[in-house]
Amino acid sequence: MPEYYIGLMSGTSVDAIDAVLVDLEKSQPVLINSHSHPIPDSLKLDIISVCDQGQNATLHDCASLDVILGHLFADAVGVLIEKSGILHNDIRAIASHGQTICHNPNDQPAYTVQVGDANIIAEKTGITTVADFRRRDMAAGGQGAPLVPAFHEVAFRSPDENRVIVNIGGIANLTILNADITIPVRGFDTGPGNTLLDQWVLKTLGLVFDQDGQLASQGVINQNLLNHLLSDDFFQQLPPKSTGRELFNLEWLASHPDTKNINAEDMQASLCELTAQSIIQDIQKYAADTQRILVCGGGSRNPILMSRLTELAHPIPVDTTDYININPDWVEAMAFAWMAQRTLGLHCSNLPSVTGAESKTILGAVYFGNLK
């Protein structure tokens, strides 16, 4: 009998809410249906504004986003359920990652904040909701990110080849999966994925993103700028490590030489190269015996970025997770659905070898749905 979970994910790119219906009856997750729920442009700008303000963001703005996004996440669930033709009672639980508005794992004290009130999701849908996954790992001394490597191990590990899974959202992270199952999974954030690309075209051109890398494809890489960007301390920092818009933002970009008087095409080409090189350099440094790279997340749909990854990684083959019949657009939302199942089953789902936590722990807070 199917065991249905819904996973909700809104990443640092703030492009849409990813909603998936997953059957977790068996050890291998099965994607049943999916839905990309739009975030109104005005709300996107509000989210971005709060993220960019950082410590200057007001309590009112943060609390308001928490409520508004709670309702929007619940709406996304409703559309997905209707689209799937199933009943609310068929769903074991909803997993809501929430919208990250700040992530500062190296501050004193360390903290991370995701908004999208799970009370509202549980109340509006009547379905038990699991949320707030990151803070328990941080309470155990971890970075709180990346969390998806635990799911990557379940979905993508192969006894036949050493694989690296590259998840390119706003921030890029990788998971190192050795064919030898006695070798622990490793993973960490490599740096910017789409975030600088998206932030820059929004600020300068008013575009939500560079569709299909069209601007980047027409540009020339500014090598001086690229070298300065790659010299940032983060790229030399040893794992475990995670990051976000708190570091990789337009202020950070403007602090480097050669950002003035650069045209849109050359800037996009240079930022695309920054993402590609930072990923491949880390694979070469920490997983030199990799036999295949599988890419998921929004960046997997950028042909220029995928082309550069392929060229830089040669002779290692680079594919998307379509290679093993898992749609790359929905992997992260599926991961949190799987984590909700782990939470309700009282199983740990963090990996200390990835986040640096002192121990494994059960992630997430549970908000019960309608009692029957």
C-alpha positions in Angstrom: 0.0 0.0 0.0 1.4 3.4 -1.0 2.9 5.6 1.7 2.4 9.1 0.4 4.4 12.2 1.6 4.4 15.7 0.2 7.6 17.7 0.1 7.8 21.5 -0.2 10.9 23.4 -1.1 11.5 27.1 -1.7 15.2 27.8 -2.2 17.5 30.8 -2.1 16.6 31.4 -5.8 13.0 32.3 -4.7 11.8 31.2 -8.2 8.8 29.1 -7.1 7.6 26.6 -4.5 8.5 23.1 -5.5 5.8 20.6 -4.4 6.1 16.9 -4.8 4.0 13.8 -4.0 6.3 10.9 -3.2 5.6 7.3 -2.4 8.0 6.1 0.3 6.5 2.7 0.8 9.8 1.0 -0.4 13.4 1.9 0.1 13.7 3.6 -3.2 11.5 6.8 -3.3 9.1 7.1 -6.2 8.0 10.5 -7.5 4.2 10.3 -8.1 3.4 13.9 -9.1 4.9 17.4 -8.9 3.8 21.1 -9.0 5.7 24.3 -9.4 3.6 26.9 -7.4 4.3 30.5 -8.4 5.4 33.1 -5.9 3.9 36.5 -6.8 6.5 39.0 -8.0 5.8 41.4 -5.2 6.3 38.7 -2.6 9.5 37.6 -4.3 10.8 41.2 -3.9 9.8 41.2 -0.3 11.6 38.0 0.4 14.7 39.2 -1.4 14.6 42.5 0.5 14.5 40.8 3.9 17.3 38.5 2.9 19.4 41.5 1.7 18.7 43.6 4.7 20.1 40.9 7.0 20.3 42.2 10.6 18.5 45.4 9.5 15.3 43.5 8.6 12.4 44.3 10.9 10.6 41.8 13.1 7.4 42.9 11.4 8.7 42.1 8.0 10.0 38.7 9.0 6.9 37.7 10.9 4.6 38.9 8.1 6.6 36.7 5.6 6.2 33.8 8.0 2.4 34.0 7.9 2.1 34.9 4.2 4.3 32.0 3.1 2.5 29.6 5.4 -0.7 30.3 3.5 1.1 30.0 0.1 2.7 26.7 1.0 -0.7 25.4 2.1 -2.1 26.6 -1.3 0.7 24.7 -3.1 -0.3 21.5 -1.2 -3.9 22.0 -2.2 -3.1 22.3 -5.9 -0.8 19.3 -5.9 -3.4 17.1 -4.1 -6.2 18.2 -6.6 -3.8 17.6 -9.5 -2.9 14.1 -8.2 -6.6 13.1 -7.7 -6.0 11.8 -4.2 -7.6 12.5 -0.8 -6.0 14.6 2.0 -6.4 11.5 4.2 -4.1 9.6 1.8 -1.2 11.8 2.8 0.9 10.6 5.8 2.6 14.0 6.2 3.8 17.2 4.6 7.5 18.2 4.8 8.0 21.9 4.5 11.6 23.2 4.3 10.4 26.8 4.5 12.0 29.8 2.9 15.5 30.6 4.2 15.9 34.3 5.1 19.2 34.0 6.8 21.8 31.3 7.4 24.8 32.1 9.6 26.4 28.9 10.9 29.7 30.5 11.7 28.4 33.4 13.8 28.4 33.4 17.6 25.8 32.3 18.2 25.2 30.3 15.1 21.7 30.5 13.7 19.5 29.8 10.7 16.0 31.0 10.0 13.4 29.6 7.6 9.9 31.1 7.4 6.5 29.7 6.3 4.5 29.0 9.4 3.9 25.2 9.6 1.0 25.8 12.0 -0.9 27.4 9.1 0.0 24.6 6.7 -1.2 21.9 9.2 -4.4 23.9 10.0 -5.3 24.7 6.4 -4.6 21.3 5.0 -5.5 19.1 8.0 -2.3 17.1 7.3 0.5 16.6 9.8 3.4 18.8 8.8 7.1 18.4 9.6 9.2 21.6 9.4 12.2 23.3 10.9 14.7 20.7 9.8 18.0 22.6 10.1 18.1 23.9 13.6 18.4 20.6 15.4 21.5 19.8 13.5 22.9 23.2 14.5 22.0 22.5 18.1 24.2 19.4 17.8 27.1 21.5 16.6 26.5 21.1 12.9 26.3 23.6 10.0 22.6 22.8 9.5 23.5 22.3 5.8 23.6 20.7 3.4 21.0 18.2 4.6 20.2 16.5 1.2 23.3 14.3 1.1 21.5 11.8 3.4 18.8 11.4 0.8 21.3 11.4 -2.0 22.9 8.3 -0.4 19.5 6.5 -0.5 18.6 7.6 -4.0 21.9 7.7 -5.9 24.6 5.6 -4.3 25.8 2.8 -6.5 28.1 -0.2 -5.8 29.4 0.0 -9.3 30.9 3.5 -9.5 32.1 6.5 -7.4 29.6 9.3 -7.8 29.3 12.9 -7.0 25.9 14.5 -6.8 25.9 18.2 -7.5 22.8 20.2 -6.4 22.7 23.6 -8.0 20.1 25.9 -6.5 20.9 29.4 -5.3 23.8 27.8 -3.5 25.6 24.8 -4.9 26.5 21.8 -2.8 28.0 18.4 -3.6 27.7 14.9 -2.1 30.5 12.4 -2.5 29.2 8.8 -2.7 31.9 6.2 -2.8 31.0 2.8 -4.3 32.5 1.3 -1.1 29.6 1.6 1.4 32.0 1.5 4.3 33.3 4.9 3.3 31.2 7.6 4.9 29.2 10.1 2.8 30.8 13.5 2.5 29.3 16.7 1.3 29.4 20.5 1.7 28.4 23.8 0.0 30.8 24.7 -2.8 29.7 28.3 -3.1 27.2 30.2 -5.3 25.0 28.3 -7.7 22.5 30.5 -9.3 22.2 33.2 -6.7 24.8 35.7 -8.0 23.6 35.1 -11.6 20.0 35.8 -10.5 20.7 38.7 -8.2 22.8 40.5 -10.8 20.3 40.3 -13.7 17.5 41.3 -11.4 19.3 44.4 -10.1 20.7 45.5 -13.4 18.2 44.3 -16.0 15.0 43.6 -14.1 15.0 40.0 -15.2 14.2 37.2 -12.8 16.9 35.0 -14.3 19.0 34.5 -17.4 16.8 32.2 -19.4 18.7 29.2 -20.7 22.0 31.1 -20.1 21.3 33.3 -23.1 23.3 36.3 -21.8 26.1 34.1 -20.6 26.4 32.4 -24.0 27.1 35.8 -25.6 29.7 36.9 -23.1 33.4 36.6 -22.6 34.8 35.5 -19.2 36.6 38.4 -17.4 39.6 36.4 -16.1 40.8 39.1 -13.7 37.4 39.3 -12.1 37.1 35.5 -11.9 40.5 35.2 -10.3 39.6 37.7 -7.6 36.2 36.0 -6.9 37.9 32.6 -6.6 40.4 34.0 -4.1 37.7 34.4 -1.5 38.5 32.6 1.8 35.4 30.5 1.5 36.7 28.6 -1.5 39.9 27.6 0.5 37.9 26.8 3.7 37.9 23.1 4.7 34.6 21.2 5.0 32.3 21.0 6.8 31.1 24.3 5.4 27.8 25.9 4.3 27.0 29.4 3.0 24.2 31.5 1.6 23.2 35.0 0.4 24.7 36.4 3.6 28.1 36.0 1.9 27.5 35.7 -1.8 25.5 38.8 -2.6 25.9 41.9 -4.8 27.8 43.8 -2.1 30.3 41.0 -2.1 30.5 41.1 -5.8 30.9 44.9 -6.0 33.8 44.7 -3.5 36.0 43.0 -6.1 37.8 44.8 -8.9 36.6 44.8 -12.5 32.9 44.9 -11.6 32.5 48.4 -13.0 31.8 49.0 -16.6 31.3 45.3 -17.4 28.5 44.5 -19.8 25.7 42.1 -18.9 26.9 39.3 -21.2 30.5 39.3 -19.8 29.3 39.5 -16.2 26.9 36.5 -16.7 29.6 34.5 -18.4 32.1 35.2 -15.6 29.6 34.4 -12.8 28.6 31.2 -14.6 32.2 30.2 -14.8 32.6 31.0 -11.1 29.9 28.5 -10.3 31.3 25.8 -12.6 35.0 26.2 -11.5 34.3 26.3 -7.8 32.3 23.0 -8.2 34.8 21.2 -10.3 37.8 22.4 -8.2 36.2 20.9 -5.1 35.5 17.6 -6.9 39.1 17.4 -8.0 40.3 18.3 -4.5 38.1 16.0 -2.4 36.8 13.3 -4.8 39.6 12.8 -7.3 38.4 9.2 -8.0 35.0 10.3 -9.1 33.6 8.2 -12.0 30.4 10.0 -12.7 28.9 13.4 -11.8 25.1 13.7 -11.6 23.6 17.2 -11.4 20.2 18.3 -10.0 18.5 21.5 -9.1 17.7 24.5 -11.3 21.2 24.9 -12.5 20.9 21.5 -14.3 18.6 23.3 -16.8 21.2 26.0 -17.7 22.9 24.7 -20.9 25.9 27.0 -20.6 26.6 26.0 -17.0 26.2 22.3 -17.8 28.5 22.7 -20.8 31.2 24.3 -18.7 30.9 21.6 -16.0 31.2 18.9 -18.7 34.3 20.6 -20.2 36.0 21.2 -16.9 35.3 17.7 -15.6 36.5 15.8 -18.7 37.0 12.9 -18.8 34.5 12.3 -16.0 31.0 12.1 -17.5 28.5 14.7 -16.4 24.8 13.9 -16.5 21.7 15.1 -14.8 19.9 12.8 -12.4 17.6 12.0 -15.4 20.4 9.4 -16.0 18.8 7.2 -13.3 15.3 8.4 -14.0 14.9 10.9 -11.2 13.9 14.3 -12.5 16.5 16.9 -11.4 14.0 19.6 -10.8 12.4 17.8 -7.8 15.2 16.1 -6.0 15.5 18.5 -3.1 11.7 18.6 -2.4 11.8 14.8 -2.5 14.6 14.8 0.0 12.6 16.7 2.6 9.6 14.4 2.0 11.9 11.5 2.9 13.2 13.4 6.0 9.6 13.8 7.2 9.2 10.1 7.0 12.4 9.7 9.0 11.2 12.1 11.6 7.9 10.4 12.1 9.6 7.1 12.3 12.0 8.5 15.0 15.0 8.0 12.8 18.0 10.3 12.4 18.5 12.0 9.1 21.5 14.2 9.5 25.0 13.1 8.6 27.7 14.3 11.0 30.3 13.5 8.3 28.7 16.2 6.2 27.4 18.9 8.6 30.0 18.5 11.3 27.4 17.8 14.0 28.7 16.0 17.1 26.1 13.2 16.6 23.2 11.9 14.5 19.9 13.3 15.5 16.2 13.4 14.6 15.5 16.5 12.5 12.3 18.5 12.3 9.4 19.7 14.5 6.0 18.0 14.1 2.7 20.0 13.7 -0.2 17.6 13.9 -3.0 17.7 11.4 -6.7 16.9 12.1 -7.1 14.3 14.8 -9.3 11.4 13.7 
